[in-house]
C-alpha cells in the first residue's frame, strides 16, 4: 500500500502503533512489516506524530515493525527528536548542507567529513 496524503499517513502511523502493541501482547511470530516514510518534516508539519513514532522506533523491532525514514533537514521542526533518532540503530547520510547538520545527525561535537 502506498499513502501519499500526509493526513492519511499520520493516521496510518497511529494505526501502526496500535497494531504494534497488539502484536507485542500476543507473543506470537508475525511477518515483518517495513514502513518507508518519505519527507518526515512534511509529515510532522501536518500532524503531531512524534509520540507514536517514538513508540514505534523503541518497540517496533520486537514486534516485527521496521521503519526507514527520510528527511531533508534532520534538525528542523522536531525531525531530530532524541526520542525518535535515539532508537534508530542505523543512519545513512548522503550529504548535508553544512557541518552543523552533519554534527546534529551524528550527535558529535567535531566536524564529520565523509569522502569517496
Secondary structure, 3 states (H helix, E strand, C coil): CCCCCHHHHHHHHHHHHHHHHHHHHHCCCCCCEEEEECCHHHHHHHCCCHHHHHHHHHHCHHHCEEEEECCCCCCCCCCCCHHHHCCCCCCCCCCCCCHHHHHHHHCCCCCCCCCC
